[in-house]
């Protein structure tokens, strides 16, 4: 999954369609992510030591990653992401609309020099 926590995304489907918000957490194994202010549900909580008042707590639930598009920081449009492989072997995210570099995915491995003693 190319979307990381802290990225600005636009929701493309559902009740929150068109909303631009920050990604809070990412669940790459499930292909889901939690977006700030999107897919809010009420959790009914009983009184306890931890939550002394009880009542209804509002929290965000995960949505599928296919329902959002990353908003490019360079062109400001929601766009798909591509991967660009550098000459040294490092990988970086690339905007498909304008071609801007959006951050490093994987750094290049340092070559191991063998020295004779």
C-alpha positions as CSV (number, residue, x, y, z in Angstrom):
1,X,0.0,0.0,0.0
2,X,1.5,3.3,-1.0
3,X,-0.6,5.6,1.2
4,X,1.1,6.4,4.6
5,X,-0.2,7.8,7.8
6,X,-0.1,11.6,7.8
7,X,-0.9,11.8,4.0
8,X,-3.8,14.1,2.8
9,X,-6.4,12.0,1.0
10,X,-9.7,12.7,-0.7
11,X,-12.6,10.3,-0.1
12,X,-14.1,9.2,-3.5
13,X,-17.2,7.1,-2.3
14,X,-19.7,6.9,0.5
15,X,-21.3,9.5,2.7
16,X,-18.1,11.5,3.0
17,X,-17.5,11.8,-0.7
18,X,-15.3,14.7,-1.6
19,X,-13.9,15.1,1.9
20,X,-10.2,15.9,2.2
21,X,-8.7,14.8,5.4
22,X,-5.5,13.3,7.0
23,X,-4.8,9.6,7.3
24,X,-4.5,8.6,11.0
25,X,-3.6,5.0,10.8
26,X,-2.9,2.4,8.1
27,X,-3.7,-1.3,8.2
28,X,-1.7,-2.6,5.2
29,X,-2.5,-6.3,5.7
30,X,-6.2,-5.6,5.6
31,X,-6.0,-2.9,2.9
32,X,-7.8,-0.4,5.1
33,X,-7.1,3.0,6.7
34,X,-8.5,5.4,9.2
35,X,-9.2,8.9,7.9
36,X,-9.8,11.8,10.3
37,X,-13.5,12.6,10.6
38,X,-14.7,9.9,8.1
39,X,-16.8,6.9,8.9
40,X,-17.6,8.0,12.5
41,X,-19.6,5.6,14.7
42,X,-20.8,5.7,18.3
43,X,-19.4,3.3,20.8
44,X,-21.6,2.9,23.9
45,X,-19.4,2.7,26.9
46,X,-20.3,1.6,30.4
47,X,-19.0,3.6,33.4
48,X,-15.6,2.4,34.6
49,X,-12.5,3.5,36.4
50,X,-11.0,4.5,33.0
51,X,-14.1,6.2,31.7
52,X,-16.0,7.6,34.7
53,X,-18.8,9.3,32.8
54,X,-19.7,6.5,30.4
55,X,-22.1,7.2,27.5
56,X,-21.5,7.4,23.8
57,X,-18.0,7.9,22.4
58,X,-17.6,8.9,18.8
59,X,-14.7,7.3,16.9
60,X,-13.5,6.8,13.4
61,X,-13.6,3.3,11.9
62,X,-11.4,2.0,9.0
63,X,-12.4,2.4,5.4
64,X,-11.1,0.5,2.4
65,X,-8.0,2.0,0.8
66,X,-9.6,1.8,-2.7
67,X,-12.1,4.4,-1.7
68,X,-9.5,7.2,-1.3
69,X,-7.0,9.0,-3.5
70,X,-3.9,10.8,-2.4
71,X,-3.9,14.5,-2.8
72,X,-0.7,15.5,-4.5
73,X,1.2,18.2,-2.6
74,X,2.6,19.7,-5.9
75,X,-0.5,19.9,-8.1
76,X,-3.2,19.8,-5.4
77,X,-5.2,17.2,-7.4
78,X,-6.4,13.8,-6.1
79,X,-4.2,11.3,-8.0
80,X,-3.1,7.7,-8.2
81,X,0.4,6.8,-7.1
82,X,3.2,5.2,-9.0
83,X,6.6,3.9,-8.0
84,X,9.8,5.2,-9.5
85,X,13.0,3.1,-9.1
86,X,16.2,5.2,-8.9
87,X,19.5,4.2,-10.4
88,X,20.9,3.3,-6.9
89,X,18.0,0.9,-6.3
90,X,15.9,3.2,-4.0
91,X,12.1,3.4,-4.5
92,X,10.0,6.5,-4.3
93,X,6.3,7.5,-4.7
94,X,5.4,9.5,-7.8
95,X,2.2,11.4,-8.7
96,X,0.6,10.0,-11.8
97,X,-0.8,13.4,-12.8
98,X,2.2,15.7,-12.7
99,X,5.1,13.3,-12.0
100,X,6.1,15.0,-8.8
101,X,8.1,13.0,-6.2
102,X,6.0,12.4,-3.1
103,X,8.5,10.7,-0.8
104,X,10.8,7.8,-0.3
105,X,9.4,4.3,0.0
106,X,12.6,2.3,0.4
107,X,16.1,3.6,0.6
108,X,18.9,2.1,-1.4
109,X,20.9,-0.5,0.4
110,X,24.5,0.4,1.1
111,X,26.9,-1.8,-0.8
112,X,29.1,-4.0,1.3
113,X,32.8,-3.4,0.6
114,X,35.0,-6.5,1.1
115,X,38.3,-5.5,2.5
116,X,41.3,-7.9,2.7
117,X,43.4,-8.0,5.8
